[in-house]
Amino acid sequence: MKLCDMETGTYNAREWADKGYELPQFDLKAVRAKTHDQPTWIHFGAGNIFRAFPAAVLQTLLDKGVYDRGVIVAEGFDYEIIDKAYTPYDNLSLLVVLCSDGTIRKKVVASVTESLKADRQFAADWARLVEIFRSPSLEMVSFTITEKGYSVAPADLERGLEPQLIMGKVTALLLERYQNGAAPITVQSMDNCSHNGDKVKTAALAYAQAWVKAGLAPQGFVDYLTDESKVTFPWSMIDKITPRPDAQVQEMLAKDGFEDNYTIITQRGTYTAPFVNAEETEYLVIEDNYTNGRPPLEQGGVLYADRETVDKVEKMKVCTCLNPLHTAMSIYGCMLGYTLISAEMKDEDIKGLITKLGYVEAMPVVVDPGVLKPEAFIGAVLNKRLPNPFMPDAPQRIATDTSQKLPIRFGETIKAYLERGLDLDELVLIPLVLAGYARYLKGIDDQGQAFAPSADPLLAELQAIVSGLEVKEGEQDFSCLKALYSRKDVFGLDLYEAGLGQRIEGMVKELYAGPGAVRKTLHKYVSAR
């Protein structure tokens, strides 16, 4: 099953359409030519989330005929992605949307017009990047490089104008833009981290200031990066799950005759493929603060708002409507022996836990951001996203770094109750989740079998606190819990000072009362709530 007939240069559109594949509805040659000559958007980070979301949104605009240029992608970390997932397929990819009803949608994404390696060792690609950044038509530089991608190392700053880290390379390209007319530009993070625009700006300024101090760049470059009439670094909130290439999807594609259905694993450990599978639900809310124009991405579903609204949306997601539910079901899922989130959603106790936790206990302190309704967001989480049989997500993965997540995902809600003078007696399931954490740390499941808690920087330290507790019937000393639940670094506040410490201790005692106690305690409090 070939998309293009190499002898005639034509598309085999009918065969693909007959098998349910959506093909591009625009003049690909014309779009590529115009993008090359007058680029408007370059994106750093050629991974799966980019192809499944931003590139797919742009594809919608091109298909509608409301925009006439594609996106250029650059990869500054794992160059094999370009060699193995882009170049062999002429920058085309297949998006497979995994629907919660067990069906899939298949769409050929052709909005990526060029793929480049962002490093000076690839001279031709670097020269093209310089050309792009010098172009006055360039409107936006965007990123999906993960939060770690914005790191700055002292050794890299000392390398001068030839840094190795991605933000150093981008800053060097921004210097090229400054030195060749100082045209305005927007530098836009699309990564899943809080106040992401500030992280980009901080990294870029670190390089720029180091270069000014070393005499490698003029002070005017720093002034350019800090002049909001010239350069902006908007915040955004992104939410979409793009798992590794899924075996079920590969099998479905193989049955169609789609031959490029294999997994690519690079030497750096990236899992990719000529296709990308992703959940159907997606959100991208961006601060609308652009200095040189932007593609009309709102016509593809992107929501534009002011900075305050973006912040409200992020807090709604992180503190109420998604992340706390994930953590709650990961803690109890591990203790009850689950290995799939979708399987947990068939457990009435776990489903009841997260449903009531979100709708009943957390919702009273949510600030409605306006552009997304909290009730609708959490409804999609509970009814579409978490039960999706295609999503091979595991509670063990979600439980990674739990100690780092609890302050935001639960501590902020408790603080909001205190600040608003709300009755803490209304909180039952949030304390139950925090009590479950003390039981989870023990690494003994509900049947009395040992399991390995997920990686966490504080794991050994916190496990030492509960080391004296045993999963057994009868009396035992739970005084050690004071040392756990008073830790503000783990829970965001001292839970005893907040008035919840004793209640949580009581729940911990129930959870430690021998095999079967986790199920019994979970069912008791969920049913009562």
Salt bridges, closest charged atoms under 4 A:
ASP37 OD1 - HIS36 ND1 3.23
ASP68 OD2 - LYS34 NZ 2.67
ASP68 OD1 - ARG69 NE 3.18
GLU80 OE1 - LYS84 NZ 2.62
ASP83 OD1 - LYS117 NZ 2.73
ASP90 OD2 - ARG32 NH1 3.05
GLU114 OE2 - ARG128 NH2 2.72
ASP119 OD2 - LYS169 NZ 2.98
GLU131 OE1 - ARG128 NH1 2.80
GLU147 OE2 - LYS199 NZ 3.31
GLU176 OE1 - ARG134 NH2 2.84
ASP198 OD1 - ARG307 NH1 3.86
ASP239 OD2 - ARG385 NH1 2.51
GLU251 OE2 - LYS255 NZ 3.67
ASP256 OD2 - LYS106 NZ 2.85
GLU259 OE1 - LYS2 NZ 3.31
GLU279 OE2 - ARG385 NH2 2.67
GLU282 OE1 - LYS240 NZ 2.82
GLU287 OE1 - ARG307 NE 2.99
ASP288 OD1 - ARG294 NE 3.18
GLU298 OE1 - ARG294 NH1 2.74
GLU308 OE2 - LYS312 NZ 3.64
ASP311 OD1 - HIS195 NE2 2.82
ASP311 OD2 - LYS315 NZ 3.42
ASP347 OD2 - ARG519 NH2 2.65
ASP349 OD2 - ARG519 NH1 2.88
ASP349 OD1 - HIS523 ND1 2.83
GLU361 OE2 - ARG529 NE 2.83
ASP368 OD2 - LYS373 NZ 2.94
ASP393 OD1 - ARG397 NE 2.55
GLU412 OE2 - LYS415 NZ 3.37
ASP425 OD1 - ARG503 NH2 2.90
GLU426 OE1 - ARG529 NH2 3.94
GLU461 OE2 - ARG487 NH1 2.57
ASP489 OD2 - ARG487 NH2 2.76
GLU510 OE1 - LYS524 NZ 2.92
